[in-house]
Amino acid sequence: MRIKINKKRPRIKINRRKGNGKGTGTEEYIPAEAMTAEAMSQCALDLDLIPDIMVRLPVKSLLRFRGVCKFGWWFISSPVFMKMHFDRFCADPNNEWFIIECLSPLLHHTFTVFNIESEEPPRELVPPSPASFYEMHLVGSCYGMVCLASDDDGIVLWNPALNMWKFVEVSHVSPEWVSYGFGYDSKASDFKVVRILYLMGRKHKKMWEKYRTRGYKITVQVYSANSNSWTTLKVDFLYKVSPNRNDVILHGNPYWLATIHGNEAVMYLVWFDVSESAFKTVSLSSLNLEKEATVDFVDFNGDLAAIVHDESDEGEFKTIDFWVYDNVELMWRHNYNPRAIDREVDFVCFSKNGKWLDSSHLETCLCLIQRLDL
Amino acid sequence: MIPLPLIDGRTLARVITYLNKHTEDDASDEAKRKFDEEFLYGMEVGVLYDAALAANYLDIGGLFHEVCQRIADGMMNKSVEWVRKTFHIESEFTSEEEVQIKKEYAWAWEGVDSNAD
């Protein structure tokens, strides 16, 4: 995929080649004020090379080079270029940024970003609206966007690289509890937020009589960033998921550990396919989970993986098992041998090149550590 | 004889060296990567830039991407003034506008190479 700048007729065009050799293009016109003869006439950099060099620069450099000249400001800010840069960096295996959520002594949620491949120190993110942001917890992050949520206030979609954010209100229905999921539909280039609401049955007596569940009426709402609207999903959702947030986001789809009402001994992994707007399940039977075991799910280089902690009677972690889900055979495969560890391990995360990161790597008290594409 | 008006002799010689290595029958990918590393090491931005133009004109994808990456790596930490000076770009921004642009994403100016080079 190449961006071409047409010097004779001022517009830029992305060419995507189909299998038959014919190209399809997206075009954008360069505004006159960006193509000033004075600035670019002496420019030693051929316009043909500008896109291919710029697309390789990190966000920090691009934000700075916007100030080089008006053409640079327009070009770097153009949606065509931003999408191309975004797609390229999301796919880059060396893009090793992480976002960490911590609870301060005042119980404020603070956020830090760091790059494990860089020598730059971790940088604390300053949200634009601290008063409300500090009450919000991290739902997750994918494709460069971070989702924060607060049951009382709403949700926020936040791009830390550009420090741009969008606040979205939620319907106030006083749920018993709620769980959020965050995802990205790459087909529609749309960020989605899933809100699963558990409303107490006795407050909705007629509903309780109709559903005969354990007193919960479950409503699922989905927010689309492109249309900036919520839709209530017409679906029979019978699962009880972890409160607050999804357990992992994989390929832009949120996953929750869940049980079914009425049979809470059996656990499932429920996930929301953002492209199809449908819930699907992953069986956990081949994990052979013990009753007291706790399990964390992680993205292991694009595969779904489970870290099973087996606790001793004193509540200390005894052994740790690592499993990876085989999408073809539809079963979990044991990856590492069980090993005894002498420390408590929280919130494991993997980098794109398979490095293991957990709370012991950092000195602060963590709530969550997630990979972030910047 | 095929005239190539956009490429000077020295650049063309470099491109031919690159092509000779990359079309060798028994050269492994690892050997090619090692060759690229040594071949392009230490090249100045101006020389890389000529090579990129040549590779673009002759449609040599591998060389083009490699050289563009090198140019990007070379300019990544440079200042706005360095970019303007190296590529002879005039700025139409007023000083107030420049201050505003810098203020918007002040963190992007941290850790930038000094203009001594």
Interface residues (C-beta under 8 A of the other chain):
Chain A: T36 E38 A39 M40 Q42 C43 A44 L45 D46 D48 L49 D52 I53 M54 R56 L57 P58 K60 S61 L63 R64 F65 R66 G67 V68 C69 K70 G72 W73 E120 R123 L162 N163
Chain B: Y49 A52 L53 N56 F64 H65 C68 Q69 I71 A72 D73 M75 M76 N77 S79 V80 V83 R84 T86 F87 H88 I89 E90 S91 E92 F93 E98 I101 K102 E104 Y105 W107 A108 W109 G111 V112
